[in-house]
């Protein structure tokens, strides 16, 4: 599993990868059909389910990050 950091943003990741933010918060996802189940931190349940083209805002370490579900089997994590 590849692990990227906040310094790599914006970054598109697949379901076997994750982004670790500077405060230690992680962002990862699992594919659920066309939808992407987004997990923030150590959550066992998805924080949100996104369909392609939709965004979700994550607040961590005093910063905002945007998670966007793509049509491919990836999500893009960027600084909001």
Secondary structure by P-SEA (a helix, b strand, c coil): ccccccccccccccccbbbbcccccccccccccccccccccccccccccccccbbbbbbcccbbbbbbbccccccccccc
